Amino acid sequence: MTPPEQAAALWEPEPEDAGMAPWFPGPLVRKLLLVAALAIVLCGSLSAWWVSHAIGQDNMDRVVSQQNDEVELVARLLGSKIEQSQKVLSTVADSITPELLDSPASLEWLLQQGLPAVRFFDAMQVARKDGDLSVNLRYGRLAQASDLDPVERDYLVRTLLNGKPLVSGLIGSSAADARVMFTMPLLRGEGRVIGAVAGVLRLQSQGLLPQSLALPDRSDSRLIVFTRDGVILSHPHLERVLGQVSDEPGLGEVFARWRNADQPLAGAAVTQLQGAYVVSLASVPMPQWLVARVSDAQTMLEPLHGAQRRAWWLAAEVTGTVCVLALATMVWLARPLALLRRRARAVLESDGQAHGEGEACGDQPWPRSSGEVDDVVRVCTRLLDGQRQDRRGVQTLECQLQALLEHVPLGLALTRAEHVEAVSLQACHLLGYEPAQLQGRNLLELLASQEGVDVAQQVHAEFAAHGVFDGELPLLRQDGGTLWAHVHGQPILPGDPGRGQVWTLLDCTAEREARLQQAWERTHDSLTQLLDHAEFERRLQVFLAERAQRGPQSSPLAAEEAGGVLLFLDLDHFTVVNDAAGRDVGDAVLRHLARLLEAEVRQTGWAARLGGDEFAVLLPGAGPARGQALAERLRAAVQAWEPAYQGRGFTLGLSIGLVPLVPGLRDVSAVLHAADMACYEAKRAGRNRIHLGAVRAVA
């Protein structure tokens, strides 16, 4: 079959697409349209549910808040009624004098006609201190003392004994006879009880719990007042008064849980959902009554449920309309993709005349899906043939470069904008990193810091001046050590730094340490590792000479304060350590003192061992005050140090001579001699002290 025939057979229209308009979406787009429709319906449903749920929760919260407020208001109202009753009774008590208690006729007249406040109560009794009843007034008429209910008499007796007002529990066995008694002691003098007065209110009276308190009577809600023992005091249905709250639907279960928990209600009202009921409870503090509102949740929220159903239907209509419009819009927007598919067929058909293959593209199969994907895959197969060849060439070059980096016995790194792009294994071994750890890092970040030297700035300056860099650099290894390497860097393409740089690294740590070791040993004491006598004198001479070349200071005071100081130190009682513990112990003591000196002056000056147990410290930028402070720290540190060797402890001291380096000094020998004499004076004065000396300036 010829290539044109192959192309024609390859692009023969599929049966499912035959006879369809050019803009009609292909199979993949039709699947996307289905997914979009499902997503719109799902989002619409979830949004409608969320809004409906939020509205329902908001309404439920509003109902709960309203019901909470209502029971709190009723509880406060009942509390205020109790308080008002006590105040009225207190007014009556204040009007009863001891004389009236001894005159029953006058007392009866006062209670029947003289005090309007008495009419607030349904019954009133007055008892003397001995418990005898002076007056028993019931519903405006006098009654016999023997007619007093034993329970009421008991509350009067308790008030006489305790001298405190009381509010009784529920008295009576029927709704018509149920009542509450308020008592008040009659006090005179220093709180002396001379009697008691009691007022009685019927449970259903206007002053306590009138029947109108539970109105309006609604089928979906009940307002109930009851005692802590569960006896109903007020109910929308009068026949339920004095019944048990445990028989109330919804409220009985909540009351039982509250009783079992034995936790008093305090503060705001509490609301619970019990089955199909919403129950709110609040307490009336003084008589320890409880107010409850029991509401049928379904009945209360029925109007909301109807609104929610209408909202669901409206959401369904809106979602359907949006879905249809969105699908129509997507079909219109997908029209260019359908046209592109047909255009791709034409492109591949013309390309098939020059190439006999069209399906294969690499070892891995292409994803297959009838329609647009297959068309794009065939186009990409042709377009990627050349790209695959280029990639193979690049991979070959990368393999060659990788082999070079792995086997070349040289530290080698390629960077662009100072960031590592490729690095040899030898360079990784030198620095202690894996190749992946160095990829992308800034090469100059691997430079170890040197005191007072900006190494990275030196590298930049060298490149800027000469276009290359060649020199020794300290590199920071991964383990924290420092590697000195001879580094050579230059651009990959001369004159074009943007194309990157190539760096070679050769380890020169051993050679550098050998050079430094020879110079170090010539200037340092082998025992203490401090400067030796000759090197200290040389540095002191250089310091005095440089200061003389700078000329005089702006003021004599400034020159004296910051001209420098010299400390001469001698270890007290060192011979005792040498004689008692041996020379090795003495050497250990000297090394410890050397470390103390080095730690104090490392950043501000130089310390040296002059010989034996004599040391010197030069502080170039310090004045007498700073020198005195440092000398005192050293003296205190040595005094506090009590070394113990071979089971024996030693007490050491430090005698220090301090000499300010005033302007005009040039003779090193004179300066050291003056400091030695100052130290000698410190020893003569008793050792372990500091003596301030002076050296005469030599012109």
MARSE-180622 format. One record per residue (C-alpha): chain; x, y, z. Coordinates in steps of 0.05 Angstrom, whole numbers, padded with zeros to 5 digits. Layout:
! MARSE-180622
 cadena      X      Y      Z
      A      X      Y      Z
...
***
This chain:
! MARSE-180622
 cadena      X      Y      Z
      A  00000  00000  00000
      A  00028  00068 -00020
      A  00037  00123  00032
      A -00023  00163  00006
      A -00066  00102  00012
      A -00039  00089  00082
      A -00056  00160  00102
      A -00126  00154  00073
      A -00138  00089  00110
      A -00109  00118  00173
      A -00155  00178  00174
      A -00219  00146  00151
      A -00276  00178  00191
      A -00300  00138  00250
      A -00372  00112  00246
      A -00394  00151  00308
      A -00372  00216  00276
      A -00402  00204  00208
      A -00454  00254  00187
      A -00442  00300  00247
      A -00431  00375  00240
      A -00359  00399  00242
      A -00370  00437  00307
      A -00401  00378  00344
      A -00357  00360  00404
      A -00318  00297  00403
      A -00321  00240  00454
      A -00273  00271  00504
      A -00310  00338  00504
      A -00376  00301  00513
      A -00347  00266  00575
      A -00324  00333  00601
      A -00393  00362  00590
      A -00423  00304  00630
      A -00373  00316  00687
      A -00388  00391  00686
      A -00463  00378  00690
      A -00454  00330  00748
      A -00408  00381  00783
      A -00459  00437  00774
      A -00516  00394  00801
      A -00473  00371  00859
      A -00450  00441  00876
      A -00521  00467  00872
      A -00546  00412  00917
      A -00491  00421  00967
      A -00500  00497  00967
      A -00576  00490  00977
      A -00566  00440  01032
      A -00514  00483  01067
      A -00557  00545  01063
      A -00618  00507  01087
      A -00578  00476  01143
      A -00548  00543  01163
      A -00616  00576  01163
      A -00647  00519  01203
      A -00590  00522  01254
      A -00596  00598  01258
      A -00671  00593  01270
      A -00661  00539  01322
      A -00609  00582  01357
      A -00658  00641  01354
      A -00714  00597  01384
      A -00667  00572  01438
      A -00644  00643  01454
      A -00715  00669  01456
      A -00737  00611  01501
      A -00676  00622  01546
      A -00694  00695  01553
      A -00766  00678  01569
      A -00752  00629  01625
      A -00699  00676  01654
      A -00750  00733  01653
      A -00802  00690  01688
      A -00751  00666  01739
      A -00731  00738  01754
      A -00805  00758  01759
      A -00818  00703  01810
      A -00755  00723  01848
      A -00778  00795  01850
      A -00846  00773  01875
      A -00813  00734  01932
      A -00769  00793  01948
      A -00830  00840  01946
      A -00868  00795  01993
      A -00810  00795  02042
      A -00805  00871  02039
      A -00880  00878  02053
      A -00874  00831  02111
      A -00813  00870  02136
      A -00856  00933  02135
      A -00908  00899  02178
      A -00855  00874  02226
      A -00825  00943  02234
      A -00894  00969  02255
      A -00903  00918  02312
      A -00874  00945  02377
      A -00864  00906  02442
      A -00924  00943  02472
      A -00968  00918  02416
      A -00946  00846  02429
      A -00971  00854  02501
      A -01037  00884  02477
      A -01073  00834  02431
      A -01131  00881  02420
      A -01087  00937  02394
      A -01048  00888  02352
      A -01112  00859  02321
      A -01136  00930  02305
      A -01069  00947  02273
      A -01069  00886  02229
      A -01142  00892  02209
      A -01147  00967  02197
      A -01083  01005  02212
      A -01034  00972  02162
      A -01055  00969  02089
      A -00994  00924  02075
      A -01028  00868  02114
      A -01079  00860  02058
      A -01024  00838  02012
      A -01024  00770  02046
      A -01080  00720  02048
      A -01065  00703  02121
      A -01020  00732  02175
      A -00998  00708  02244
      A -00960  00742  02300
      A -00926  00700  02355
      A -00892  00722  02418
      A -00823  00699  02440
      A -00851  00642  02482
      A -00886  00614  02419
      A -00957  00634  02439
      A -00996  00660  02380
      A -01021  00732  02391
      A -01060  00740  02326
      A -01083  00690  02273
      A -01113  00730  02216
      A -01141  00691  02156
      A -01171  00725  02096
      A -01185  00789  02137
      A -01218  00752  02195
      A -01191  00730  02262
      A -01185  00656  02275
      A -01169  00614  02336
      A -01097  00600  02351
      A -01114  00526  02351
      A -01134  00531  02278
      A -01061  00544  02257
      A -01033  00489  02213
      A -00977  00451  02249
      A -00930  00462  02190
      A -00941  00537  02194
      A -00930  00535  02270
      A -00865  00498  02258
      A -00839  00554  02211
      A -00857  00606  02264
      A -00819  00567  02318
      A -00758  00560  02273
      A -00758  00635  02260
      A -00762  00649  02335
      A -00704  00602  02348
      A -00659  00622  02290
      A -00677  00696  02288
      A -00676  00694  02211
      A -00730  00704  02158
      A -00754  00642  02123
      A -00792  00623  02060
      A -00829  00558  02069
      A -00836  00501  02021
      A -00904  00484  01992
      A -00958  00477  02046
      A -01024  00442  02032
      A -01048  00380  01997
      A -01093  00407  01941
      A -01086  00460  01888
      A -01139  00504  01920
      A -01107  00499  01990
      A -01033  00503  01968
      A -00996  00562  01998
      A -00928  00591  02016
      A -00910  00622  02083
      A -00861  00680  02094
      A -00835  00692  02165
      A -00797  00751  02194
      A -00767  00756  02265
      A -00787  00816  02309
      A -00720  00845  02332
      A -00707  00898  02384
      A -00645  00925  02418
      A -00582  00888  02399
      A -00616  00838  02354
      A -00658  00809  02409
      A -00717  00767  02384
      A -00783  00787  02417
      A -00829  00752  02369
      A -00844  00732  02298
      A -00893  00752  02244
      A -00915  00708  02185
      A -00951  00723  02120
      A -00984  00669  02078
      A -00998  00672  02003
      A -01040  00623  01965
      A -01002  00590  01909
      A -01050  00615  01856
      A -01055  00685  01884
      A -01035  00747  01845
      A -00977  00759  01892
      A -00946  00692  01876
      A -00965  00646  01818
      A -01030  00669  01785
      A -01061  00624  01732
      A -01046  00678  01680
      A -00971  00665  01690
      A -00975  00603  01645
      A -01015  00638  01591
      A -01022  00638  01532
      A -01036  00564  01528
      A -01003  00537  01464
      A -01005  00467  01439
      A -00932  00469  01420
      A -00905  00499  01486
      A -00916  00494  01562
      A -00890  00541  01616
      A -00883  00502  01682
      A -00860  00523  01751
      A -00841  00467  01799
      A -00801  00454  01863
      A -00734  00419  01869
      A -00773  00357  01891
      A -00811  00356  01825
      A -00879  00382  01850
      A -00913  00425  01798
      A -00933  00494  01823
      A -00958  00527  01759
      A -00982  00494  01695
      A -01024  00514  01634
      A -01072  00460  01656
      A -01097  00473  01727
      A -01109  00399  01741
      A -01034  00386  01734
      A -01017  00433  01793
      A -00986  00393  01851
      A -00974  00336  01803
      A -00905  00307  01790
      A -00860  00337  01737
      A -00833  00268  01721
      A -00899  00255  01685
      A -00888  00314  01637
      A -00866  00292  01567
      A -00796  00317  01551
      A -00787  00353  01618
      A -00788  00290  01661
      A -00725  00261  01629
      A -00687  00327  01634
      A -00709  00335  01707
      A -00686  00264  01724
      A -00617  00277  01694
      A -00612  00342  01732
      A -00630  00308  01797
      A -00580  00252  01786
      A -00525  00302  01770
      A -00541  00340  01834
      A -00516  00406  01805
      A -00552  00470  01822
      A -00574  00516  01766
      A -00537  00582  01771
      A -00532  00642  01725
      A -00565  00639  01656
      A -00617  00589  01635
      A -00597  00524  01603
      A -00630  00490  01544
      A -00628  00417  01523
      A -00658  00379  01465
      A -00696  00319  01491
      A -00725  00277  01435
      A -00775  00320  01398
      A -00776  00373  01453
      A -00734  00435  01468
      A -00730  00443  01544
      A -00704  00507  01578
      A -00692  00511  01654
      A -00679  00570  01700
      A -00679  00574  01776
      A -00713  00621  01825
      A -00660  00629  01879
      A -00697  00643  01945
      A -00750  00588  01946
      A -00707  00542  01901
      A -00761  00535  01849
      A -00749  00520  01776
      A -00781  00550  01714
      A -00784  00508  01652
      A -00808  00520  01581
      A -00822  00456  01541
      A -00832  00466  01467
      A -00847  00418  01410
      A -00788  00427  01363
      A -00824  00400  01302
      A -00884  00445  01311
      A -00841  00506  01324
      A -00798  00494  01262
      A -00855  00472  01215
      A -00859  00541  01182
      A -00784  00538  01171
      A -00789  00468  01140
      A -00841  00494  01091
      A -00795  00551  01072
      A -00738  00502  01065
      A -00778  00458  01017
      A -00796  00519  00975
      A -00722  00539  00976
      A -00703  00469  00952
      A -00750  00472  00893
      A -00725  00542  00876
      A -00652  00518  00881
      A -00668  00459  00835
      A -00698  00505  00783
      A -00639  00552  00786
      A -00589  00495  00784
      A -00623  00464  00724
      A -00625  00531  00687
      A -00551  00544  00703
      A -00533  00473  00681
      A -00567  00480  00613
      A -00536  00549  00601
      A -00467  00524  00623
      A -00470  00463  00577
      A -00492  00505  00518
      A -00435  00554  00531
      A -00384  00498  00538
      A -00407  00467  00472
      A -00397  00534  00439
      A -00329  00543  00471
      A -00308  00472  00450
      A -00324  00486  00377
      A -00251  00508  00362
      A -00226  00442  00392
      A -00271  00402  00344
      A -00246  00443  00286
      A -00174  00433  00309
      A -00185  00359  00308
      A -00206  00359  00236
      A -00149  00406  00218
      A -00100  00358  00253
      A -00126  00302  00209
      A -00110  00342  00147
      A -00040  00359  00172
      A -00024  00286  00188
      A -00053  00262  00122
      A -00006  00307  00084
      A  00052  00287  00129
      A  00036  00213  00118
      A  00056  00219  00045
      A  00128  00228  00067
      A  00128  00182  00127
      A  00099  00113  00127
      A  00091  00106  00203
      A  00045  00145  00247
      A  00029  00108  00311
      A  00094  00090  00345
      A  00129  00143  00386
      A  00182  00117  00434
      A  00181  00052  00473
      A  00123  00072  00518
      A  00053  00070  00487
      A  00014  00134  00480
      A -00051  00142  00519
      A -00110  00121  00476
      A -00179  00152  00476
      A -00222  00155  00414
      A -00229  00225  00389
      A -00186  00286  00402
      A -00131  00250  00441
      A -00114  00201  00386
      A -00110  00258  00335
      A -00064  00299  00379
      A -00021  00238  00394
      A -00010  00225  00320
      A  00010  00297  00308
      A  00057  00295  00368
      A  00088  00230  00343
      A  00111  00265  00280
      A  00133  00328  00315
      A  00172  00291  00369
      A  00213  00248  00322
      A  00264  00303  00313
      A  00261  00322  00386
      A  00275  00250  00406
      A  00337  00250  00363
      A  00361  00315  00394
      A  00349  00287  00463
      A  00390  00226  00448
      A  00448  00271  00428
      A  00441  00311  00492
      A  00438  00248  00533
      A  00502  00224  00500
      A  00537  00288  00517
      A  00511  00285  00589
      A  00536  00214  00597
      A  00605  00234  00571
      A  00607  00294  00618
      A  00585  00251  00677
      A  00639  00199  00661
      A  00690  00255  00658
      A  00668  00283  00726
      A  00668  00214  00758
      A  00737  00192  00735
      A  00780  00255  00727
      A  00831  00256  00785
      A  00820  00330  00797
      A  00773  00373  00837
      A  00729  00404  00783
      A  00666  00446  00788
      A  00623  00482  00736
      A  00582  00541  00760
      A  00533  00591  00732
      A  00521  00655  00771
      A  00567  00624  00824
      A  00518  00565  00834
      A  00544  00495  00823
      A  00515  00459  00762
      A  00564  00401  00757
      A  00619  00376  00803
      A  00670  00320  00800
      A  00674  00263  00850
      A  00744  00285  00869
      A  00718  00354  00890
      A  00662  00321  00930
      A  00713  00277  00966
      A  00756  00337  00983
      A  00697  00374  01014
      A  00662  00314  01045
      A  00596  00322  01007
      A  00555  00279  00961
      A  00546  00307  00890
      A  00471  00319  00901
      A  00488  00361  00963
      A  00531  00408  00923
      A  00484  00415  00864
      A  00454  00486  00863
      A  00496  00512  00921
      A  00533  00578  00917
      A  00606  00559  00911
      A  00629  00622  00949
      A  00586  00601  01008
      A  00635  00544  01018
      A  00691  00593  01035
      A  00713  00589  01108
      A  00713  00656  01144
      A  00781  00687  01161
      A  00789  00738  01216
      A  00789  00808  01187
      A  00789  00783  01115
      A  00730  00782  01066
      A  00751  00722  01024
      A  00692  00726  00977
      A  00706  00799  00963
      A  00778  00781  00945
      A  00754  00730  00895
      A  00706  00780  00863
      A  00760  00833  00860
      A  00809  00784  00827
      A  00758  00765  00774
      A  00740  00837  00761
      A  00813  00857  00752
      A  00841  00798  00712
      A  00781  00758  00688
      A  00808  00696  00724
      A  00826  00676  00795
      A  00887  00637  00818
      A  00906  00629  00891
      A  00897  00593  00956
      A  00828  00594  00989
      A  00801  00564  01055
      A  00741  00518  01040
      A  00692  00494  01093
      A  00683  00418  01094
      A  00617  00386  01112
      A  00646  00361  01178
      A  00664  00433  01198
      A  00738  00428  01183
      A  00776  00476  01137
      A  00809  00453  01073
      A  00861  00497  01041
      A  00860  00489  00965
      A  00896  00519  00908
      A  00838  00545  00866
      A  00839  00566  00793
      A  00775  00595  00762
      A  00761  00623  00694
      A  00700  00633  00648
      A  00679  00574  00605
      A  00678  00622  00546
      A  00728  00679  00552
      A  00695  00746  00552
      A  00625  00717  00568
      A  00619  00706  00644
      A  00544  00693  00637
      A  00558  00625  00605
      A  00589  00601  00670
      A  00657  00587  00702
      A  00701  00526  00710
      A  00739  00517  00775
      A  00796  00469  00791
      A  00813  00451  00863
      A  00879  00422  00889
      A  00889  00405  00963
      A  00947  00445  00991
      A  00929  00439  01065
      A  00991  00399  01083
      A  01039  00446  01047
      A  01007  00507  01080
      A  01009  00476  01150
      A  01082  00458  01140
      A  01098  00530  01122
      A  01058  00558  01180
      A  01086  00508  01230
      A  01158  00529  01218
      A  01142  00603  01228
      A  01098  00589  01289
      A  01149  00547  01326
      A  01201  00602  01319
      A  01156  00653  01355
      A  01118  00613  01408
      A  01133  00578  01473
      A  01129  00503  01465
      A  01099  00490  01534
      A  01044  00543  01538
      A  01034  00556  01463
      A  01038  00631  01479
      A  01085  00681  01447
      A  01157  00673  01471
      A  01199  00728  01502
      A  01233  00750  01438
      A  01170  00753  01396
      A  01134  00792  01451
      A  01190  00843  01453
      A  01188  00849  01378
      A  01113  00862  01377
      A  01120  00912  01434
      A  01175  00948  01395
      A  01131  00950  01332
      A  01072  00977  01372
      A  01113  01033  01404
      A  01145  01052  01338
      A  01078  01054  01300
      A  01047  01097  01355
      A  01105  01145  01352
      A  01097  01152  01276
      A  01023  01170  01285
      A  01042  01231  01324
      A  01011  01261  01386
      A  00937  01250  01404
      A  00885  01305  01401
      A  00890  01313  01477
      A  00937  01286  01530
      A  00878  01257  01568
      A  00855  01216  01508
      A  00927  01191  01497
      A  00932  01169  01569
      A  00863  01135  01570
      A  00873  01093  01506
      A  00949  01091  01497
      A  00955  01018  01519
      A  00977  00981  01581
      A  01028  00928  01597
      A  01016  00874  01651
      A  01073  00835  01683
      A  01048  00773  01719
      A  01083  00727  01768
      A  01051  00664  01797
      A  01054  00663  01873
      A  01076  00599  01909
      A  01093  00564  01844
      A  01157  00535  01874
      A  01114  00498  01925
      A  01077  00463  01869
      A  01142  00444  01834
      A  01175  00419  01898
      A  01115  00381  01925
      A  01082  00352  01863
      A  01138  00351  01812
      A  01156  00387  01748
      A  01101  00354  01707
      A  01048  00383  01753
      A  01082  00450  01750
      A  01079  00448  01674
      A  01004  00432  01677
      A  00993  00493  01723
      A  01030  00538  01674
      A  00989  00512  01615
      A  00925  00525  01653
      A  00946  00597  01668
      A  00964  00606  01595
      A  00894  00586  01574
      A  00864  00636  01623
      A  00907  00692  01594
      A  00891  00671  01522
      A  00816  00670  01535
      A  00817  00740  01565
      A  00861  00776  01514
      A  00848  00737  01449
      A  00808  00795  01418
      A  00842  00854  01452
      A  00917  00841  01457
      A  00974  00791  01463
      A  00997  00745  01519
      A  01067  00716  01526
      A  01109  00673  01571
      A  01173  00710  01589
      A  01204  00651  01626
      A  01192  00607  01686
      A  01127  00629  01719
      A  01130  00700  01691
      A  01080  00723  01639
      A  01065  00789  01603
      A  01002  00817  01571
      A  01000  00876  01522
      A  00933  00912  01512
      A  00945  00961  01455
      A  00878  00999  01457
      A  00864  00998  01531
      A  00872  01050  01586
      A  00891  01041  01659
      A  00818  01028  01679
      A  00808  00971  01629
      A  00876  00943  01646
      A  00860  00945  01720
      A  00793  00909  01707
      A  00826  00854  01666
      A  00882  00845  01716
      A  00830  00838  01772
      A  00792  00785  01733
      A  00856  00745  01723
      A  00876  00752  01796
      A  00807  00730  01820
      A  00805  00671  01772
      A  00873  00644  01796
      A  00854  00655  01869
      A  00788  00616  01860
      A  00825  00559  01825
      A  00849  00507  01874
      A  00884  00452  01835
      A  00890  00384  01867
      A  00945  00336  01845
      A  00965  00269  01875
      A  00912  00277  01930
      A  00938  00345  01953
      A  00907  00413  01940
      A  00946  00477  01926
      A  00928  00551  01936
      A  00958  00598  01884
      A  00958  00673  01875
      A  00978  00722  01821
      A  01019  00784  01831
      A  01010  00834  01775
      A  01048  00897  01757
      A  01010  00945  01711
      A  01045  01000  01671
      A  01007  01050  01627
      A  01042  01061  01559
      A  01042  01137  01559
      A  01063  01175  01495
      A  01137  01182  01482
      A  01158  01112  01503
      A  01207  01079  01455
      A  01254  01036  01497
      A  01225  00966  01504
      A  01274  00946  01558
      A  01254  01006  01601
      A  01181  00989  01594
      A  01191  00915  01613
      A  01236  00935  01671
      A  01183  00984  01698
      A  01129  00930  01693
      A  01175  00879  01728
      A  01188  00929  01784
      A  01113  00941  01792
      A  01103  00866  01798
      A  01159  00863  01850
      A  01124  00917  01891
      A  01060  00875  01889
      A  01098  00816  01917
      A  01131  00859  01971
      A  01062  00885  01991
      A  01039  00814  02007
      A  01029  00779  01939
      A  00964  00764  01903
      A  00951  00837  01887
      A  00958  00889  01832
      A  01007  00947  01834
      A  01003  01006  01787
      A  01072  01029  01765
      A  01099  01080  01715
      A  01155  01086  01665
      A  01189  01151  01651
      A  01181  01173  01578
      A  01246  01175  01538
      A  01253  01228  01485
***
